[in-house]
Amino acid sequence: MTNEQRVLLPLADGFEEIEAITIIDVLRRAGLVVVVAGLTEATLARGAHGIAVEVDCNLDDVDLEVIDAVVLAGGLPGATNLRDDRRVIGALQYMAARGRWTAAICAAPIALAEAGLLSDSSVRATSYPAFRDRLGNAEVVSDEPVVISGRVLTSAGPGTALDFALTLAAVLVGPELASEIAVAMLAKMSLENPAPASR
């Protein structure tokens, strides 16, 4: 599993630009196909700070069978728009039921909770501090920038976006490549040896 892995990034109006762009950039550097899917018919999604990003397609047109991970950027009202979209919730549940990866950063883990992925107290998760009381029954982690629990990956906010994206790359394509990308970007991952997972 290398270059053919596909990651779905549903992008709702009001997304946090730093998080979304960092995820797209790092995962594409890792050779992954990142499908940026809008929730509306518009060709642009507008960020929380007025930056517009062109989407690749509408979420209705995505074949989830060929997707290896669903990743959510935070921001407001982007995260609540994701949480309230039944297609996003369905995509998260589809991934979880098939043992594939789901990931969310900042306020977006509220969508993981809505999908039932944080209902078990054995799941560890983090989010932006103001949303840590909305993580279902998960064990809330406040002192780690990126948290992996099973096939669920969460992170705290804009300042942890690069660490989050590099960790995603590590679990999807391997820690060696992720480490090479981190070195080239003069960055560090908080998780030195995240175990890669095959589909």
C-alpha positions as a Python dict, from the first residue, in 0.01 Angstrom:
ca = {
    (1, 'M'): (0, 0, 0),
    (2, 'T'): (174, 307, -115),
    (3, 'N'): (67, 569, -364),
    (4, 'E'): (-278, 421, -422),
    (5, 'Q'): (-408, 491, -75),
    (6, 'R'): (-681, 751, -68),
    (7, 'V'): (-774, 988, 210),
    (8, 'L'): (-1107, 1172, 216),
    (9, 'L'): (-1110, 1524, 360),
    (10, 'P'): (-1470, 1653, 372),
    (11, 'L'): (-1443, 2031, 380),
    (12, 'A'): (-1726, 2234, 531),
    (13, 'D'): (-1758, 2610, 522),
    (14, 'G'): (-1599, 2757, 832),
    (15, 'F'): (-1304, 2513, 837),
    (16, 'E'): (-976, 2603, 1007),
    (17, 'E'): (-746, 2687, 720),
    (18, 'I'): (-415, 2598, 886),
    (19, 'E'): (-543, 2251, 968),
    (20, 'A'): (-698, 2172, 631),
    (21, 'I'): (-406, 2296, 421),
    (22, 'T'): (-149, 2126, 643),
    (23, 'I'): (-332, 1792, 617),
    (24, 'I'): (-360, 1817, 239),
    (25, 'D'): (1, 1928, 193),
    (26, 'V'): (170, 1671, 417),
    (27, 'L'): (-36, 1375, 299),
    (28, 'R'): (26, 1462, -65),
    (29, 'R'): (398, 1491, 7),
    (30, 'A'): (366, 1136, 142),
    (31, 'G'): (226, 1017, -191),
    (32, 'L'): (-131, 977, -74),
    (33, 'V'): (-427, 1076, -289),
    (34, 'V'): (-619, 1335, -86),
    (35, 'V'): (-978, 1380, -204),
    (36, 'V'): (-1108, 1718, -88),
    (37, 'A'): (-1487, 1691, -96),
    (38, 'G'): (-1728, 1979, -49),
    (39, 'L'): (-2059, 1946, 131),
    (40, 'T'): (-2246, 2170, -113),
    (41, 'E'): (-2258, 2217, -488),
    (42, 'A'): (-2012, 2507, -462),
    (43, 'T'): (-1665, 2455, -607),
    (44, 'L'): (-1508, 2652, -323),
    (45, 'A'): (-1525, 2595, 52),
    (46, 'R'): (-1469, 2909, 258),
    (47, 'G'): (-1256, 2895, 569),
    (48, 'A'): (-1323, 3052, 906),
    (49, 'H'): (-1082, 3334, 824),
    (50, 'G'): (-1197, 3405, 471),
    (51, 'I'): (-957, 3180, 279),
    (52, 'A'): (-1130, 2981, 6),
    (53, 'V'): (-1014, 2635, -105),
    (54, 'E'): (-1120, 2466, -426),
    (55, 'V'): (-1272, 2124, -366),
    (56, 'D'): (-1214, 1823, -590),
    (57, 'C'): (-1571, 1699, -586),
    (58, 'N'): (-1897, 1686, -394),
    (59, 'L'): (-1915, 1443, -104),
    (60, 'D'): (-2208, 1270, -277),
    (61, 'D'): (-1972, 1161, -556),
    (62, 'V'): (-1715, 984, -335),
    (63, 'D'): (-1694, 604, -346),
    (64, 'L'): (-1609, 515, 13),
    (65, 'E'): (-1498, 166, -83),
    (66, 'V'): (-1176, 308, -229),
    (67, 'I'): (-1109, 537, 69),
    (68, 'D'): (-858, 430, 335),
    (69, 'A'): (-915, 710, 587),
    (70, 'V'): (-1151, 997, 659),
    (71, 'V'): (-986, 1304, 810),
    (72, 'L'): (-1166, 1608, 949),
    (73, 'A'): (-1028, 1958, 993),
    (74, 'G'): (-1170, 2170, 1274),
    (75, 'G'): (-1266, 2535, 1289),
    (76, 'L'): (-1602, 2696, 1351),
    (77, 'P'): (-1860, 2663, 1220),
    (78, 'G'): (-1681, 2404, 1007),
    (79, 'A'): (-1670, 2137, 1278),
    (80, 'T'): (-2038, 2173, 1362),
    (81, 'N'): (-2124, 2165, 992),
    (82, 'L'): (-1935, 1834, 966),
    (83, 'R'): (-2103, 1697, 1279),
    (84, 'D'): (-2448, 1786, 1146),
    (85, 'D'): (-2398, 1634, 798),
    (86, 'R'): (-2533, 1278, 786),
    (87, 'R'): (-2305, 1190, 493),
    (88, 'V'): (-1998, 1276, 700),
    (89, 'I'): (-2126, 1073, 992),
    (90, 'G'): (-2202, 784, 759),
    (91, 'A'): (-1852, 799, 610),
    (92, 'L'): (-1695, 787, 957),
    (93, 'Q'): (-1910, 489, 1054),
    (94, 'Y'): (-1829, 315, 725),
    (95, 'M'): (-1456, 351, 790),
    (96, 'A'): (-1484, 233, 1150),
    (97, 'A'): (-1691, -72, 1057),
    (98, 'R'): (-1419, -179, 813),
    (99, 'G'): (-1122, -119, 1040),
    (100, 'R'): (-1002, 184, 850),
    (101, 'W'): (-872, 510, 991),
    (102, 'T'): (-1074, 807, 1112),
    (103, 'A'): (-905, 1123, 1230),
    (104, 'A'): (-1010, 1467, 1350),
    (105, 'I'): (-843, 1776, 1489),
    (106, 'C'): (-944, 2079, 1696),
    (107, 'A'): (-1325, 2094, 1732),
    (108, 'A'): (-1385, 1823, 1471),
    (109, 'P'): (-1368, 1527, 1713),
    (110, 'I'): (-1727, 1621, 1801),
    (111, 'A'): (-1816, 1457, 1468),
    (112, 'L'): (-1639, 1138, 1580),
    (113, 'A'): (-1852, 1147, 1894),
    (114, 'E'): (-2168, 1200, 1689),
    (115, 'A'): (-2075, 896, 1478),
    (116, 'G'): (-2043, 684, 1792),
    (117, 'L'): (-1669, 635, 1757),
    (118, 'L'): (-1598, 778, 2104),
    (119, 'S'): (-1873, 591, 2288),
    (120, 'D'): (-1638, 339, 2448),
    (121, 'S'): (-1449, 453, 2758),
    (122, 'S'): (-1145, 256, 2640),
    (123, 'V'): (-1099, 503, 2352),
    (124, 'R'): (-857, 787, 2421),
    (125, 'A'): (-911, 1119, 2244),
    (126, 'T'): (-826, 1486, 2251),
    (127, 'S'): (-960, 1802, 2092),
    (128, 'Y'): (-951, 2178, 2125),
    (129, 'P'): (-985, 2247, 2499),
    (130, 'A'): (-1330, 2405, 2477),
    (131, 'F'): (-1469, 2087, 2317),
    (132, 'R'): (-1324, 1825, 2550),
    (133, 'D'): (-1656, 1790, 2730),
    (134, 'R'): (-1817, 1677, 2402),
    (135, 'L'): (-1608, 1367, 2333),
    (136, 'G'): (-1868, 1106, 2425),
    (137, 'N'): (-1744, 850, 2675),
    (138, 'A'): (-1383, 868, 2558),
    (139, 'E'): (-1096, 905, 2801),
    (140, 'V'): (-1009, 1270, 2743),
    (141, 'V'): (-638, 1342, 2703),
    (142, 'S'): (-524, 1697, 2767),
    (143, 'D'): (-146, 1668, 2773),
    (144, 'E'): (-71, 1507, 2435),
    (145, 'P'): (-84, 1698, 2104),
    (146, 'V'): (-178, 1388, 1903),
    (147, 'V'): (-356, 1080, 2036),
    (148, 'I'): (-387, 742, 1862),
    (149, 'S'): (-644, 500, 1999),
    (150, 'G'): (-708, 196, 1783),
    (151, 'R'): (-782, 335, 1437),
    (152, 'V'): (-895, 674, 1573),
    (153, 'L'): (-649, 963, 1565),
    (154, 'T'): (-722, 1301, 1724),
    (155, 'S'): (-535, 1623, 1783),
    (156, 'A'): (-575, 1949, 1971),
    (157, 'G'): (-576, 2243, 1731),
    (158, 'P'): (-404, 2464, 1475),
    (159, 'G'): (-71, 2458, 1659),
    (160, 'T'): (-64, 2077, 1645),
    (161, 'A'): (-172, 2046, 1280),
    (162, 'L'): (172, 1962, 1142),
    (163, 'D'): (232, 1698, 1408),
    (164, 'F'): (-117, 1557, 1338),
    (165, 'A'): (-59, 1539, 961),
    (166, 'L'): (285, 1379, 1000),
    (167, 'T'): (141, 1120, 1238),
    (168, 'L'): (-132, 1046, 986),
    (169, 'A'): (134, 996, 721),
    (170, 'A'): (323, 765, 956),
    (171, 'V'): (29, 534, 1021),
    (172, 'L'): (-82, 531, 658),
    (173, 'V'): (246, 498, 466),
    (174, 'G'): (500, 421, 737),
    (175, 'P'): (707, 607, 994),
    (176, 'E'): (1022, 608, 780),
    (177, 'L'): (867, 819, 504),
    (178, 'A'): (690, 1040, 757),
    (179, 'S'): (1022, 1097, 931),
    (180, 'E'): (1186, 1192, 602),
    (181, 'I'): (911, 1445, 536),
    (182, 'A'): (945, 1583, 888),
    (183, 'V'): (1321, 1626, 847),
    (184, 'A'): (1275, 1802, 512),
    (185, 'M'): (1020, 2036, 672),
    (186, 'L'): (1237, 2099, 981),
    (187, 'A'): (956, 1953, 1192),
    (188, 'K'): (924, 1691, 1464),
    (189, 'M'): (656, 1434, 1536),
    (190, 'S'): (550, 1392, 1898),
    (191, 'L'): (504, 1019, 1840),
    (192, 'E'): (846, 893, 1746),
    (193, 'N'): (742, 544, 1635),
    (194, 'P'): (373, 524, 1552),
    (195, 'A'): (297, 178, 1421),
    (196, 'P'): (188, 175, 1057),
    (197, 'A'): (-135, -2, 983),
    (198, 'S'): (-239, -189, 674),
    (199, 'R'): (-590, -181, 536),
}
